[in-house]
Amino acid sequence: MSARIDVFRKMIAKDPANLLAHYGLANEALKEGLWDEARAHLETYLAAYDDEGNGYGRLAAALESLGRTDEARVALRKGIESAQRFGHAGMAAELEERLDAL
C-alpha cells in the first residue's frame, strides 16, 4: 500500500472537511484497487464540491469495479451534466462514450 494513502488518511483524520484530501485519497485508493474506499471518499467529495466532471468519472470507475453498474451509470450522467455546465465538451464526450459502453 502506498505511503501517499496513509498521508491522505492522516489529513482526513485531522480535518474531515478537507475535500481535497478526500479527492486525493480516492485517487490513490483507485490506483491500489481499493474500490469501496475510493467510492466512499469520492461520494464525500462530490456531496460538498461542485465538481467539473472528472470526480464523477472516477466514482463511476469505482462503482463499476464494485459491480454497481446502475450507480455507475448515474455517476456518469451527473459527470456529463457537470462537464457540460463547466464547458468541458471533451470530458462530456468521454463520459458519454463510457456511458454508452456500460
HUNORFEN-V607808 format. One record per backbone hydrogen bond with DSSP energy under -0.5 kcal/mol. CO is the residue of the C=O (numbers start at 0). NH is the residue of the N-H. If there is no record, write none. Layout:
# HUNORFEN-V607808
CO&NH ; CO&NH
This chain:
# HUNORFEN-V607808
1&4 ; 1&5 ; 2&6 ; 3&7 ; 4&8 ; 5&9 ; 6&10 ; 7&11 ; 8&12 ; 9&13 ; 10&14 ; 14&17 ; 16&18 ; 17&21 ; 18&22 ; 19&23 ; 20&24 ; 21&25 ; 22&26 ; 23&27 ; 24&28 ; 25&29 ; 26&30 ; 27&31 ; 28&32 ; 28&33 ; 29&32 ; 32&34 ; 33&37 ; 34&38 ; 35&39 ; 36&40 ; 37&41 ; 38&42 ; 39&43 ; 40&44 ; 41&45 ; 42&46 ; 43&47 ; 44&47 ; 44&48 ; 48&50 ; 52&56 ; 53&57 ; 54&58 ; 55&59 ; 56&60 ; 57&61 ; 58&62 ; 59&63 ; 60&64 ; 61&65 ; 62&67 ; 63&66 ; 66&68 ; 67&71 ; 68&72 ; 69&73 ; 70&74 ; 71&75 ; 72&76 ; 73&77 ; 74&78 ; 75&79 ; 76&80 ; 77&81 ; 78&82 ; 79&83 ; 80&84 ; 81&85 ; 82&87 ; 83&86 ; 86&88 ; 87&91 ; 88&92 ; 89&93 ; 90&94 ; 91&95 ; 92&96 ; 93&97 ; 94&98 ; 95&99 ; 96&100 ; 97&101
